[in-house]
Amino acid sequence: MSMEFDFTEPDHFCTGTVGPKGQRVFYLQAREAGEIVSLKLEKQQITALADYLERLLEDLPEMRAPRGAAPNLLEPVQPAFAVGGLGVIYNERADRIILVAEELVTTGDDEDDLTVAPDPDESPTEARFHLSRPQVLSFIEQARLIVAAGRPPCPYCGRPLDPVSGFCPCVN
């Protein structure tokens, strides 16, 4: 039996990192009625989600509410699960953007053998966040800032440069 998180009116939604450059762990975090959930993601997932949400907002009618300040991660950050898949739904009637995050599940002993639903009887944990447009705008802004704060990319291959030497193996 899988767990589910369903935050229909989160009062806190953010992204952030823990750790030094080159070793940062990326998180999504939400809070509703005192319950906090933190989900571990990859940097590329944060970037892709911010890009998608930005395009989605451009296609919607003008926003009625002002944007708030982007909140920070609440301590302690303890991930409920690592995210394998993300989905986005727009509820026009409620004017809410629903973010669905599905747990990354491994199949077998090899950590490189990953999939998102190995057994139909055991579905992965899922988290749903019903977000206001101001929350989504704050997330996009925050995502851009934390991704840009990382290691600069190699001008030749685009991979992050070594945090100590600033060197990339592709130059060799």
C-alpha positions in Angstrom: 0.0 0.0 0.0 1.5 3.4 -1.0 1.3 6.6 0.9 -0.2 9.8 -0.5 0.2 13.4 0.3 -2.5 15.8 -0.8 -2.0 19.4 0.0 -5.1 21.2 -1.2 -4.3 24.6 0.4 -0.6 24.7 1.2 0.5 27.8 3.1 4.2 27.1 2.2 5.6 25.8 -1.1 9.2 26.2 -2.1 12.3 24.7 -3.6 15.8 24.8 -2.2 19.1 23.0 -1.7 21.1 21.6 1.1 24.8 21.1 0.9 27.8 22.8 -0.8 28.2 23.4 -4.6 28.9 20.2 -6.4 27.2 18.2 -3.6 23.8 20.0 -3.3 20.6 18.1 -2.9 17.5 19.7 -4.4 14.1 19.7 -2.7 10.5 20.6 -3.1 8.8 21.4 0.1 5.2 22.2 1.1 3.3 22.7 4.4 -0.4 22.6 5.2 -2.0 22.6 8.6 1.4 22.0 10.3 2.2 18.9 8.1 5.5 19.4 6.1 6.6 17.2 3.2 10.0 17.5 1.5 10.7 15.7 -1.7 14.2 15.1 -3.2 14.7 16.0 -6.9 17.5 16.4 -9.4 18.6 19.8 -10.6 17.4 19.0 -14.1 13.9 18.2 -12.7 13.7 21.6 -11.0 14.8 23.3 -14.1 12.4 21.4 -16.4 9.5 22.0 -14.0 10.2 25.8 -13.8 10.4 26.0 -17.6 7.1 24.1 -18.0 5.3 26.1 -15.3 6.5 29.4 -16.9 5.1 28.4 -20.3 1.8 27.3 -18.6 1.4 30.6 -16.9 2.0 32.5 -20.2 -1.0 30.6 -21.7 -3.3 31.5 -18.8 -5.4 34.7 -18.5 -3.7 37.4 -16.5 -3.2 36.7 -12.8 -5.6 38.3 -10.3 -3.4 38.0 -7.2 0.0 39.6 -6.5 3.2 37.5 -6.2 4.5 36.9 -2.7 8.1 36.5 -1.5 9.6 33.1 -2.1 9.8 31.2 1.2 12.9 29.1 2.3 13.1 25.5 3.2 11.9 24.7 6.6 14.3 22.8 8.9 14.9 20.0 9.4 14.7 18.8 5.7 14.0 15.1 5.7 12.8 13.8 2.3 9.7 11.6 2.2 10.9 10.2 -1.1 12.9 10.9 -4.3 10.8 12.1 -7.2 10.8 9.9 -10.3 8.0 11.6 -12.3 6.2 15.0 -12.3 2.9 16.0 -13.8 1.0 19.2 -13.9 -2.7 19.8 -14.2 -4.5 23.2 -14.4 -7.9 23.4 -12.6 -9.6 26.3 -14.3 -12.6 26.4 -12.0 -10.4 26.7 -8.9 -7.6 28.6 -10.7 -5.1 26.2 -9.2 -2.1 24.5 -10.7 -1.9 21.0 -9.4 1.6 19.5 -9.3 1.8 15.7 -9.0 5.1 14.1 -7.9 5.5 10.4 -8.0 8.1 8.4 -6.1 11.1 7.0 -7.9 11.1 3.3 -7.3 14.0 0.9 -8.0 13.4 -2.5 -9.5 16.0 -5.0 -8.4 19.4 -4.7 -6.8 21.1 -2.6 -9.5 20.7 1.1 -8.6 21.0 2.0 -12.3 17.9 -0.1 -13.0 15.2 2.5 -12.2 11.6 2.7 -13.1 8.5 4.4 -11.9 6.0 1.5 -11.2 7.6 -1.9 -11.0 4.5 -3.7 -9.7 0.9 -2.8 -10.5 -0.2 -4.0 -7.1 2.3 -1.7 -5.3 2.0 1.8 -6.7 4.6 4.4 -5.7 4.0 7.2 -3.2 2.4 10.2 -4.7 2.2 13.9 -3.6 -0.2 16.4 -5.0 0.1 20.2 -4.4 -2.8 22.5 -5.4 -0.9 25.7 -6.0 -2.0 29.3 -6.5 -0.5 31.3 -9.3 1.6 33.5 -6.8 3.0 30.3 -5.3 4.0 29.0 -8.8 5.5 32.4 -9.7 7.6 32.4 -6.5 8.7 28.8 -7.2 9.8 29.7 -10.7 11.8 32.7 -9.5 13.3 30.6 -6.7 14.2 27.7 -9.0 16.0 30.0 -11.4 18.1 31.5 -8.5 19.1 28.2 -7.0 20.0 26.6 -10.3 22.1 29.7 -11.3 23.9 29.6 -7.9 25.4 26.2 -8.7 28.7 25.5 -10.5 29.2 27.2 -13.8 28.9 25.0 -16.9 31.8 24.0 -19.1 31.8 26.2 -22.2 32.6 23.1 -24.3 30.3 20.4 -23.1 27.8 22.1 -20.7 28.5 19.8 -17.7 29.3 21.5 -14.4 32.9 22.5 -13.8 34.8 20.9 -10.9 33.9 22.9 -7.8 37.6 23.1 -6.5 39.7 23.4 -9.7 37.2 24.8 -12.1 38.4 22.2 -14.6 36.3 20.0 -16.9 37.6 16.5 -18.0 36.5 17.2 -21.6 39.3 19.8 -22.0 41.9 17.0 -21.5 
